[in-house]
């Protein structure tokens, strides 16, 4: 077995692990800092809305022209008085996009472009996009997002509980805010492809979150009947038990998206690929982060406000303090938690992913003088 596979197996069995939940204040601080940066980017720079949302005209030149993209951009800006976006298409033609112009002005721009490019006016195709169409797209996107959020909260509240639903909702808002903020900071154009990418990442973000929540729900069925672990301990074991799965699925999903973004959009200059690939790349990374560092630690915070969980934590800490005073060893694979004094054939309570019992052979030897 490879070292990575061996590590994943040990994480799943609870033999090793990182204290994600115990360091939750650090992750909260990092997320707040990133979110503030994203919000400032939105407030200061704003989103670079595409022509589909602002309205304007798109001109397509004939194929195999000798004029360069930079020259065409200069001609278009001089003719319109507006910023122009020029892209070279696969067949050699040029796509000139100018936002914020009406029908009357588009005719003048088309004639001037034909003159500057030294081609017949009839050979330049002009397509007008009204701002009302973009408003409809934006409204439908917001409606779809709102409906999605409501359905997700209802489902998670029924399948798990309201605290998990709230934590998942916070993680989703976190992912969307960061993704849109990065769009504002880098100045990428927002198109319908961007909207599709934003809506797509929500499913990826929820996937990892629900996997951890399912493990957590299974392991905490009878958590108050034992005094080995607090709710945060079990939440941390759930994250570690599914960590390699989350990493593997995220990396596999990011690789093709990275190819679209950095090779297709960056090296090959296919700018239209950036519209959807950037939102997918940032959203997938943010979704994986929020599932591990935000959603589950937040659930642990909310659950440990309950009286019964507070009482459980008090009992667990008291037992650990007593064991430390008596010099009883702690089991490393249990993350420092102690085993109860129960018969060997007793059903294990909340032990590792899928309730797989950890080894009881190690760390149970006691001197005869110690209280049982």
C-alpha positions as CSV (number, residue, x, y, z in Angstrom):
1,X,0.0,0.0,0.0
2,X,1.3,3.5,-0.8
3,X,2.2,5.9,2.0
4,X,-0.8,8.1,1.1
5,X,-3.1,5.1,1.1
6,X,-1.7,4.0,4.4
7,X,-2.2,7.4,5.9
8,X,-5.8,7.5,4.7
9,X,-6.5,4.1,6.2
10,X,-5.0,5.2,9.6
11,X,-7.0,8.4,9.5
12,X,-10.2,6.4,8.8
13,X,-9.5,4.0,11.7
14,X,-8.8,6.9,14.0
15,X,-5.2,5.9,14.7
16,X,-3.9,9.3,13.7
17,X,-5.5,12.6,13.2
18,X,-5.3,16.4,13.2
19,X,-7.4,18.5,15.7
20,X,-9.4,20.5,13.1
21,X,-12.2,21.2,15.6
22,X,-9.9,22.2,18.4
23,X,-8.3,24.8,16.1
24,X,-11.6,26.1,14.8
25,X,-10.9,29.7,16.0
26,X,-7.9,29.8,13.7
27,X,-10.0,28.6,10.7
28,X,-12.8,31.0,11.6
29,X,-10.3,33.8,11.6
30,X,-8.8,32.9,8.2
31,X,-12.3,32.6,6.7
32,X,-13.4,35.9,8.1
33,X,-10.2,37.6,6.7
34,X,-10.7,36.0,3.2
35,X,-14.4,36.9,3.3
36,X,-13.7,40.6,4.3
37,X,-11.2,40.8,1.4
38,X,-13.8,39.4,-1.0
39,X,-16.5,41.8,0.2
40,X,-14.1,44.8,-0.1
41,X,-13.2,43.7,-3.6
42,X,-16.9,43.6,-4.5
43,X,-17.5,47.0,-2.9
44,X,-14.5,48.8,-4.3
45,X,-14.0,47.2,-7.8
46,X,-17.4,45.7,-8.4
47,X,-18.1,42.9,-10.9
48,X,-17.1,43.3,-14.5
49,X,-20.5,42.4,-15.9
50,X,-20.5,41.0,-19.4
51,X,-22.5,42.3,-22.4
52,X,-25.3,39.8,-21.7
53,X,-26.1,41.8,-18.5
54,X,-25.3,45.3,-19.6
55,X,-26.5,45.3,-23.1
56,X,-24.5,46.3,-26.2
57,X,-23.4,44.9,-29.5
58,X,-21.2,42.0,-30.7
59,X,-19.4,42.4,-34.1
60,X,-17.9,39.4,-35.9
61,X,-15.3,40.1,-38.6
62,X,-14.6,37.9,-41.7
63,X,-12.2,35.0,-41.4
64,X,-8.4,35.1,-41.8
65,X,-7.9,38.8,-41.5
66,X,-4.4,40.2,-41.3
67,X,-5.3,42.7,-38.6
68,X,-4.2,41.9,-35.1
69,X,-6.4,41.7,-32.0
70,X,-4.7,44.8,-30.5
71,X,-5.3,46.9,-33.6
72,X,-8.9,45.8,-33.8
73,X,-9.4,46.7,-30.2
74,X,-8.0,50.2,-30.8
75,X,-10.3,50.6,-33.9
76,X,-13.4,49.6,-31.9
77,X,-12.6,51.9,-29.0
78,X,-12.0,54.8,-31.3
79,X,-15.3,54.1,-33.2
80,X,-17.5,53.6,-30.1
81,X,-15.9,55.7,-27.4
82,X,-16.3,52.7,-25.1
83,X,-14.0,49.9,-23.9
84,X,-14.0,47.0,-26.3
85,X,-13.2,43.3,-25.8
86,X,-11.7,41.5,-28.8
87,X,-11.3,37.8,-29.0
88,X,-9.8,35.7,-31.8
89,X,-12.1,32.8,-32.7
90,X,-11.0,29.3,-33.9
91,X,-11.8,30.0,-37.5
92,X,-9.6,33.1,-37.6
93,X,-12.4,35.7,-37.3
94,X,-12.5,38.3,-34.6
95,X,-15.3,38.8,-32.1
96,X,-15.6,42.5,-31.0
97,X,-17.7,43.1,-27.9
98,X,-18.8,46.6,-26.9
99,X,-21.1,47.2,-24.0
100,X,-23.5,50.0,-23.3
101,X,-24.4,51.1,-26.9
102,X,-27.8,51.3,-28.6
103,X,-29.0,50.3,-32.1
104,X,-28.4,53.6,-33.7
105,X,-24.9,53.9,-32.5
106,X,-24.1,50.3,-33.5
107,X,-24.7,51.0,-37.1
108,X,-22.2,53.8,-37.0
109,X,-19.6,51.6,-35.2
110,X,-20.1,48.8,-37.8
111,X,-19.5,51.2,-40.7
112,X,-16.4,52.7,-39.0
113,X,-15.0,49.2,-38.2
114,X,-15.5,48.1,-41.8
115,X,-13.6,51.2,-43.0
116,X,-10.7,50.7,-40.5
117,X,-10.5,47.0,-41.2
118,X,-10.7,47.6,-45.0
119,X,-13.6,45.1,-45.5
120,X,-17.1,45.3,-46.9
121,X,-19.7,46.5,-44.3
122,X,-21.9,43.5,-45.2
123,X,-19.2,41.1,-44.2
124,X,-19.3,42.2,-40.6
125,X,-22.1,40.6,-38.6
126,X,-23.7,42.6,-35.8
127,X,-25.7,41.2,-32.9
128,X,-27.4,43.5,-30.4
129,X,-28.1,42.4,-26.8
130,X,-30.6,44.4,-24.8
131,X,-30.0,44.9,-21.1
132,X,-33.5,43.6,-20.3
133,X,-32.4,40.1,-21.4
134,X,-29.4,40.3,-19.0
135,X,-31.8,41.4,-16.2
136,X,-33.9,38.4,-16.8
137,X,-30.9,36.1,-16.6
138,X,-29.7,37.6,-13.4
139,X,-33.2,37.5,-11.8
140,X,-33.6,33.8,-12.8
141,X,-30.2,33.0,-11.3
142,X,-31.1,34.7,-8.0
143,X,-34.4,32.9,-7.9
144,X,-32.7,29.5,-8.6
145,X,-30.1,30.2,-5.9
146,X,-32.8,31.1,-3.4
147,X,-34.9,28.0,-4.1
148,X,-31.8,25.8,-4.0
149,X,-30.8,27.2,-0.6
150,X,-34.3,26.7,0.9
151,X,-34.5,23.2,-0.4
152,X,-31.0,22.3,1.0
153,X,-31.9,23.7,4.4
154,X,-35.2,21.8,4.5
155,X,-33.5,18.5,3.4
156,X,-30.6,18.7,5.8
157,X,-32.9,19.7,8.7
158,X,-35.0,16.6,8.0
159,X,-32.2,14.2,7.2
160,X,-29.9,15.4,10.0
161,X,-30.9,18.3,12.2
162,X,-31.3,22.1,12.0
163,X,-27.8,22.8,13.3
164,X,-26.2,20.9,10.4
165,X,-28.6,22.6,8.0
166,X,-27.5,26.0,9.4
167,X,-23.8,25.1,9.2
168,X,-24.1,23.9,5.6
169,X,-25.9,27.1,4.7
170,X,-23.1,29.2,6.2
171,X,-20.6,27.2,4.3
172,X,-22.4,27.7,1.0
173,X,-22.7,31.5,1.6
174,X,-19.0,31.5,2.4
175,X,-18.1,29.7,-0.9
176,X,-20.3,32.0,-3.0
177,X,-18.9,35.2,-1.4
178,X,-15.3,34.2,-1.9
179,X,-15.8,33.1,-5.5
180,X,-17.6,36.4,-6.5
181,X,-15.1,38.4,-4.6
182,X,-12.2,36.9,-6.5
183,X,-14.1,37.6,-9.7
184,X,-14.2,41.3,-8.7
185,X,-10.5,41.3,-7.6
186,X,-9.1,39.7,-10.8
187,X,-11.6,41.6,-13.1
188,X,-12.8,38.6,-15.0
189,X,-16.0,39.2,-17.0
190,X,-19.2,37.9,-15.5
191,X,-21.3,36.0,-18.2
192,X,-24.0,33.4,-18.1
193,X,-21.2,30.8,-18.0
194,X,-20.1,32.4,-14.7
195,X,-23.6,32.0,-13.3
196,X,-23.7,28.4,-14.4
197,X,-20.3,27.8,-12.7
198,X,-21.5,29.4,-9.4
199,X,-24.6,27.3,-9.3
200,X,-22.6,24.2,-10.1
201,X,-20.1,24.6,-7.2
202,X,-22.9,24.5,-4.7
203,X,-23.4,20.8,-5.3
204,X,-19.7,20.1,-5.0
205,X,-19.5,22.1,-1.7
206,X,-22.5,20.2,-0.3
207,X,-21.1,16.8,-1.3
208,X,-18.1,16.8,1.1
209,X,-20.2,18.5,3.8
210,X,-22.9,15.8,3.7
211,X,-20.3,13.0,3.8
212,X,-18.9,14.3,7.0
213,X,-22.3,15.0,8.5
214,X,-23.4,11.4,7.7
215,X,-20.4,10.0,9.5
216,X,-21.0,12.4,12.4
217,X,-24.6,11.5,12.7
218,X,-23.9,7.8,12.8
219,X,-21.2,8.1,15.5
220,X,-23.1,10.3,17.8
221,X,-26.3,8.2,18.1
222,X,-25.6,7.3,21.8
223,X,-22.9,9.7,22.6
224,X,-24.4,10.7,26.0
225,X,-24.2,7.1,27.2
226,X,-20.4,7.1,27.3
227,X,-17.7,9.3,28.9
228,X,-14.9,8.8,26.5
229,X,-15.4,11.6,24.0
230,X,-17.1,15.0,23.8
231,X,-19.1,15.9,20.8
232,X,-16.1,17.9,19.4
233,X,-13.9,14.8,19.7
234,X,-16.3,12.8,17.7
235,X,-16.7,15.6,15.1
236,X,-13.0,15.7,14.8
237,X,-12.8,12.0,14.2
238,X,-15.5,12.3,11.5
239,X,-13.5,14.9,9.7
240,X,-10.3,12.8,9.9
241,X,-12.1,9.7,8.8
242,X,-13.3,11.2,5.6
243,X,-10.3,13.6,5.0
244,X,-8.6,11.5,2.3
245,X,-11.8,11.0,0.5
246,X,-12.5,14.7,0.4
247,X,-8.9,15.5,-0.7
248,X,-9.0,12.8,-3.5
249,X,-12.4,13.9,-4.9
250,X,-11.4,17.6,-4.8
251,X,-8.1,17.0,-6.6
252,X,-9.7,14.9,-9.3
253,X,-12.3,17.6,-9.8
254,X,-9.8,20.4,-9.8
255,X,-7.4,18.9,-12.4
256,X,-9.6,19.2,-15.5
257,X,-10.9,22.6,-14.4
258,X,-7.3,23.8,-13.9
259,X,-6.6,22.6,-17.4
260,X,-9.5,24.8,-18.8
261,X,-8.4,27.8,-16.7
262,X,-4.6,27.9,-17.0
263,X,-4.1,26.1,-20.4
264,X,-7.3,26.8,-22.3
265,X,-7.9,30.3,-21.0
266,X,-4.3,31.4,-20.2
267,X,-1.9,29.7,-22.7
268,X,-4.3,29.2,-25.6
269,X,-6.1,32.5,-25.1
270,X,-9.6,31.0,-25.2
271,X,-11.0,33.8,-23.0
272,X,-14.5,32.4,-23.0
273,X,-13.3,29.3,-21.0
274,X,-12.4,31.7,-18.2
275,X,-16.0,32.6,-17.6
276,X,-16.9,29.2,-16.2
277,X,-13.5,27.7,-15.3
278,X,-12.5,30.4,-12.7
279,X,-15.8,30.1,-10.8
280,X,-15.5,26.3,-10.8
281,X,-11.8,26.3,-9.7
282,X,-12.3,28.8,-6.9
283,X,-15.6,27.4,-5.8
284,X,-14.3,23.8,-5.7
285,X,-11.3,24.8,-3.6
286,X,-13.5,27.0,-1.3
287,X,-16.1,24.2,-1.0
288,X,-13.5,21.6,0.1
289,X,-12.1,24.1,2.6
290,X,-15.5,25.1,4.1
291,X,-16.6,21.4,4.4
292,X,-13.6,20.6,6.6
293,X,-12.7,23.8,8.4
294,X,-16.1,25.6,8.7
295,X,-19.2,23.4,8.5
296,X,-18.3,20.6,10.9
297,X,-16.5,22.8,13.5
298,X,-19.6,25.1,13.5
299,X,-21.9,22.1,14.1
300,X,-19.7,21.2,17.1
301,X,-19.9,24.7,18.4
302,X,-23.7,24.7,18.1
303,X,-24.2,21.3,19.6
304,X,-22.0,21.9,22.6
305,X,-24.3,24.8,23.6
306,X,-26.9,22.2,24.5
307,X,-27.3,21.3,28.2
308,X,-26.8,17.6,27.7
309,X,-23.6,18.1,25.6
310,X,-22.3,20.6,28.2
311,X,-22.9,17.9,30.9
312,X,-21.2,15.3,28.8
313,X,-18.2,17.5,28.2
314,X,-18.0,18.1,32.0
315,X,-18.1,14.4,32.7
316,X,-15.5,13.6,30.0
317,X,-13.1,16.2,31.2
318,X,-13.5,15.2,34.8
319,X,-12.8,11.6,34.0
320,X,-9.7,12.6,32.0
321,X,-8.5,14.7,34.9
322,X,-9.0,11.9,37.3
323,X,-7.1,9.5,35.0
324,X,-4.3,11.9,34.6
325,X,-4.0,12.3,38.4
326,X,-3.9,8.5,38.8
327,X,-1.2,8.2,36.1
328,X,-3.4,6.2,33.7
329,X,-2.0,6.3,30.1
330,X,-4.0,7.8,27.3
331,X,-4.4,5.9,24.0
332,X,-2.8,7.8,21.1
333,X,-5.1,6.4,18.5
334,X,-8.1,7.8,20.4
335,X,-6.8,11.3,20.2
336,X,-6.2,11.4,23.9
337,X,-9.6,10.1,24.9
338,X,-10.0,7.4,27.6
339,X,-11.9,4.1,27.4
340,X,-14.6,3.5,29.9
341,X,-14.3,0.7,32.5
342,X,-16.6,-1.7,30.6
343,X,-16.6,-5.4,29.8
344,X,-14.6,-6.5,26.8
345,X,-17.8,-7.8,25.1
346,X,-19.7,-4.5,25.6
347,X,-20.9,-2.8,22.4
348,X,-18.4,0.0,21.6
349,X,-19.9,3.5,21.9
350,X,-18.9,6.0,19.3
351,X,-15.5,4.7,18.2
352,X,-14.0,5.9,15.0
353,X,-15.7,6.1,11.6
354,X,-18.6,3.7,11.1
355,X,-18.4,2.7,14.8
356,X,-15.4,0.4,14.1
357,X,-14.0,-0.4,17.6
358,X,-10.4,0.6,18.2
359,X,-8.0,-1.9,19.7
360,X,-8.8,-2.5,23.4
361,X,-5.5,-4.4,23.9
362,X,-3.3,-1.3,24.2
363,X,-3.3,1.0,27.1
364,X,-5.7,-1.0,29.3
365,X,-3.1,-2.5,31.6
366,X,-3.5,-1.2,35.2
367,X,-1.8,-2.0,38.5
368,X,-3.8,-3.8,41.0
369,X,-3.7,-0.9,43.4
370,X,-5.7,1.4,41.2
371,X,-9.4,1.9,41.5
372,X,-11.5,0.1,38.9
